[in-house]
Amino acid sequence: MLWNPCIGSTSQPVEIGGPLSVSGFGYDHVNDKYKLFGRVYKKSGEYVSRIITFGPNITWRTIEDFSCSMPSPHGTFSLVSSVGIFVNGTGTLNWIFHDCFRYVVVRSLDLVKETYNQFPLPDRDLDDDCFMSPHLCILRGCLAACYENKRTHWTVWLMKEYGVPQSWTKLVVIPHHPLLVNPLAGSPLQPIYIFKNNVLLAKAPNHKFVLLNLNDGSIDFPNIDSSNDGMPKLRPLSKGLSSRNFQLCHESLVSPSHLGLQSCSSEMRLVKPSL
């Protein structure tokens, strides 16, 4: 179902047809529709890729299957993360694929045309022996990638013009810090948001929130009170982020009824995600 956390209303439940092995949610700006993409595992043992379109009448259609592997110049590219990253204004969902030779590409799904495309990420140095997959995210409205380089620093890149590999631009180089690295975790630095004062909020490899000042290089670990978040079974955020994932919520003035959401107070249901 589609849930609006600002007003607490939801759409009618949608039957997907099975577990999702790959998924993504985004906005088709041409047709003014929100869409959910899912690669569904059917009871027959087969996979089928579907797009669900939300509106007064919720519909779905089957598209060309999304393969979790594809040929690379040196073997096979494999999917890194199952959840697609939506780039606002482009109508695309994006996933990282890599091969055993550390070549990395982005595969995208155009929610308007409902077709696939792919393009490369910035090249690594040939002498870089770090095999950590880059982290894909959105920063300053652009598709961004964070690499760990030579086990000494992270490099954050912005794609200034979506889909144009030549537009990858180096945003910042972040040196390793003893309070950030965790050799046993095998986790990347995961940028989340850049504030107007040039401070980067990220999930550090040690599974804590960190504020990185890109102007002077200082770092700070914010103390976040999560005692009232309704999730008593999870350790407090001040103790670590554990396996939680975080997404930015962008408030919208779009009418709930336009998306097929219940706007009548007598029909509204407040929903809290279950553990």
Buried (B, 14 or more C-beta within 10 A) or exposed (E): BBBBEEBEBBBEEBEBBBEBBBBBBBBBEEEEBBBBBBBBBEEEEEBBBBBBBBBEEBEBEEBEEBBBEBEBEEEEBBBBBEBBBBBEEBBBBBBBBBBEEBBBBBBBBBBBEBEBEBBEBBEBEEEBEBEBBBBBBBBEEBBBBBBBBEEEBBBBBBBBEBBEBEBBBEBBEBEBEEEBBEEEEEBBBBBBBBEEEEBBBBBBBBBBBBBBBBEEEEBEBEEEEBEEEEBEEBBBBBEBBEEEEEEEEEEEEEEBEBBBBBBEEEEBEEEEEEE
